Amino acid sequence: MTLPKELHDLLVPSVPLWCLVARAVVVYIVVLMLLRLTGKRQVANLGLSELVALLLISNAVQNSMNGGDNSLSGGLVLAGVIMVLSFGLALLTYFSRDWERFIQGRPTLLIHHGTLLRHNLRRELLSIRELRALVRKQGVQDLHDVEEAVLESDGYVSIIKKSEARDELLLREEEEERRARR
């Protein structure tokens, strides 16, 4: 029994499945590397231009992934391959610190002991104005109140306030005094 043409076109890929899988793997890896090269803050803090670029990239690579196949099963195979690759990378970065650094990058110190590290800001293409905005989002109004600021590998900026650093130092000193008394 043969399927009607419309149903056949919907369900049966016009490209061999191995070809769809190979295309998905190559496109996934290339797009991942391109996003990795653009910097960690681009992924976490998508501005309007980055969002548009991401949408256009997804549209641009669509045909290179599906090879002209518009079947439902071809799309499901591609979606499945992308999900398997994503899960596989999550496992790989979980079990291997080297792969984690390669895929996700390393955190970058932006402020250390209250001193702004301009060369690291420049390397991450982060302006002082943008850093101030990110710090304000965490409830700190002035960069002078920041002991340390780190651009994490996921693009989030984590901060330690000077007051928190002083409190931590006092707690450590008290703990050392207690140990010395024993």
TORZAVEX-210596 format. One line per field, with one value per residue (C-alpha): z, y, x; residue number from 1. Coordinates in nm, 2 decimals, always signed. Each point is the difference from the previous one (the first is absolute). Example, Ala and Ser with C-alpha at 12.3 -4.5 7.8 and 13.67 -1.06 7.14 Angstrom:
2
w <- [+0.78; -0.07] $
v <- [-0.45; +0.34] $
u <- [+1.23; +0.14] $
loti <- [1; 2] $
END
This chain:
182
w <- [+0.00; -0.10; +0.18; -0.17; -0.13; +0.26; +0.29; -0.15; -0.03; +0.36; +0.15; -0.22; -0.01; -0.35; +0.14; +0.16; +0.38; +0.04; -0.21; +0.23; +0.31; -0.15; -0.10; +0.34; +0.18; -0.22; +0.02; +0.38; +0.06; -0.23; +0.14; +0.36; -0.08; -0.16; +0.30; +0.22; -0.19; +0.03; +0.37; +0.31; +0.06; -0.34; +0.10; +0.35; -0.08; -0.33; -0.12; -0.30; -0.26; +0.15; +0.01; -0.37; -0.09; +0.18; -0.18; -0.34; +0.07; +0.08; -0.33; -0.19; +0.11; -0.04; -0.36; +0.06; +0.27; -0.18; -0.35; -0.16; +0.19; +0.14; +0.13; +0.35; +0.08; -0.13; +0.23; +0.29; -0.07; +0.00; +0.32; +0.16; -0.12; +0.15; +0.33; +0.01; -0.08; +0.27; +0.26; -0.12; +0.05; +0.34; +0.10; -0.16; +0.19; +0.32; -0.01; -0.15; +0.14; -0.32; -0.22; +0.23; -0.03; -0.38; -0.06; +0.27; +0.06; +0.32; +0.24; -0.04; +0.29; -0.06; +0.33; +0.25; +0.35; -0.11; -0.30; -0.35; -0.24; -0.32; -0.21; +0.09; -0.08; -0.34; -0.07; +0.08; -0.20; +0.31; +0.06; +0.34; -0.06; -0.07; +0.31; +0.21; -0.13; +0.08; +0.35; +0.06; -0.09; +0.30; +0.23; +0.01; -0.10; -0.03; -0.13; +0.30; +0.22; -0.19; +0.14; -0.29; -0.32; -0.22; -0.35; +0.04; -0.29; -0.05; -0.04; +0.34; +0.21; +0.36; +0.26; +0.35; +0.18; +0.20; +0.31; -0.06; -0.04; +0.33; +0.18; -0.14; +0.11; +0.35; +0.03; -0.11; +0.26; +0.27; -0.09; +0.01; +0.35; +0.12; -0.13; +0.16; +0.34; -0.01] $
v <- [+0.00; +0.34; +0.32; +0.30; +0.24; +0.27; -0.24; -0.16; +0.35; +0.08; -0.32; -0.13; +0.21; +0.08; -0.01; -0.31; +0.00; -0.04; +0.32; +0.19; -0.12; +0.10; +0.34; +0.06; -0.09; +0.22; +0.30; -0.04; -0.01; +0.29; +0.23; -0.10; +0.10; +0.32; +0.10; -0.10; +0.22; +0.30; +0.01; -0.11; +0.32; -0.02; -0.32; +0.11; +0.36; -0.01; +0.35; +0.07; -0.03; -0.33; -0.14; +0.10; -0.16; -0.32; -0.02; +0.07; -0.26; -0.26; +0.09; +0.00; -0.35; -0.16; -0.10; -0.13; -0.22; -0.14; -0.01; +0.10; -0.26; +0.14; -0.32; -0.03; -0.30; +0.18; +0.30; -0.24; -0.18; +0.33; +0.11; -0.33; +0.03; +0.35; -0.12; -0.30; +0.23; +0.25; -0.28; -0.15; +0.33; +0.04; -0.34; +0.07; +0.33; -0.16; -0.28; +0.19; +0.33; +0.05; -0.03; +0.23; +0.27; -0.05; +0.01; +0.25; +0.20; +0.13; +0.27; +0.34; +0.22; +0.36; +0.16; -0.13; +0.15; +0.30; +0.06; +0.01; -0.23; +0.19; -0.24; -0.28; +0.23; +0.07; -0.37; -0.07; +0.30; +0.13; +0.37; +0.16; +0.13; -0.36; -0.13; +0.27; -0.10; -0.37; +0.09; +0.22; -0.29; -0.18; +0.29; +0.17; +0.36; +0.08; -0.19; +0.13; -0.23; -0.31; -0.21; -0.25; -0.04; -0.31; -0.06; -0.36; -0.24; +0.01; +0.38; +0.09; +0.26; -0.11; +0.25; +0.01; +0.33; +0.16; -0.02; -0.38; -0.04; +0.18; -0.21; -0.32; +0.12; +0.08; -0.35; -0.16; +0.20; -0.09; -0.37; +0.02; +0.16; -0.28; -0.26; +0.18; +0.00; -0.38] $
u <- [+0.00; +0.14; -0.06; -0.17; +0.27; -0.08; +0.03; +0.31; +0.16; -0.10; +0.14; +0.28; +0.32; +0.14; +0.35; +0.16; -0.02; +0.37; +0.04; -0.24; +0.18; +0.35; -0.13; -0.15; +0.32; +0.22; -0.23; -0.05; +0.38; +0.07; -0.27; +0.11; +0.36; -0.11; -0.20; +0.29; +0.23; -0.23; +0.05; -0.18; -0.19; -0.17; -0.18; -0.12; -0.09; -0.17; -0.06; -0.22; +0.28; +0.12; -0.36; -0.05; +0.34; -0.09; -0.34; +0.16; +0.27; -0.27; -0.17; +0.33; +0.10; -0.34; +0.05; +0.35; -0.15; -0.30; +0.16; -0.33; -0.20; -0.33; -0.15; -0.14; +0.22; +0.31; -0.07; -0.06; +0.33; +0.18; -0.16; +0.09; +0.36; +0.03; -0.14; +0.24; +0.29; -0.10; -0.04; +0.33; +0.18; -0.15; +0.13; +0.34; +0.04; -0.12; +0.26; +0.29; +0.13; +0.21; -0.31; -0.19; +0.26; +0.02; -0.38; -0.10; +0.31; +0.15; -0.12; +0.16; +0.09; -0.13; +0.06; +0.26; +0.04; -0.21; +0.23; -0.16; +0.19; -0.04; +0.20; -0.24; -0.30; +0.16; +0.06; -0.37; -0.12; -0.18; -0.01; +0.01; -0.36; -0.12; +0.18; -0.16; -0.34; +0.07; +0.11; -0.30; -0.23; +0.15; -0.09; +0.35; -0.02; +0.37; +0.30; +0.20; -0.21; +0.11; +0.29; -0.01; -0.20; +0.03; -0.15; -0.09; +0.02; -0.38; +0.02; -0.14; +0.20; +0.03; +0.12; +0.13; -0.07; +0.28; -0.22; -0.05; +0.37; +0.07; -0.26; +0.16; +0.34; -0.13; -0.16; +0.33; +0.19; -0.24; +0.02; +0.39; -0.02; -0.23; +0.24; +0.30; -0.18; -0.05] $
loti <- [1; 2; 3; 4; 5; 6; 7; 8; 9; 10; 11; 12; 13; 14; 15; 16; 17; 18; 19; 20; 21; 22; 23; 24; 25; 26; 27; 28; 29; 30; 31; 32; 33; 34; 35; 36; 37; 38; 39; 40; 41; 42; 43; 44; 45; 46; 47; 48; 49; 50; 51; 52; 53; 54; 55; 56; 57; 58; 59; 60; 61; 62; 63; 64; 65; 66; 67; 68; 69; 70; 71; 72; 73; 74; 75; 76; 77; 78; 79; 80; 81; 82; 83; 84; 85; 86; 87; 88; 89; 90; 91; 92; 93; 94; 95; 96; 97; 98; 99; 100; 101; 102; 103; 104; 105; 106; 107; 108; 109; 110; 111; 112; 113; 114; 115; 116; 117; 118; 119; 120; 121; 122; 123; 124; 125; 126; 127; 128; 129; 130; 131; 132; 133; 134; 135; 136; 137; 138; 139; 140; 141; 142; 143; 144; 145; 146; 147; 148; 149; 150; 151; 152; 153; 154; 155; 156; 157; 158; 159; 160; 161; 162; 163; 164; 165; 166; 167; 168; 169; 170; 171; 172; 173; 174; 175; 176; 177; 178; 179; 180; 181; 182] $
END
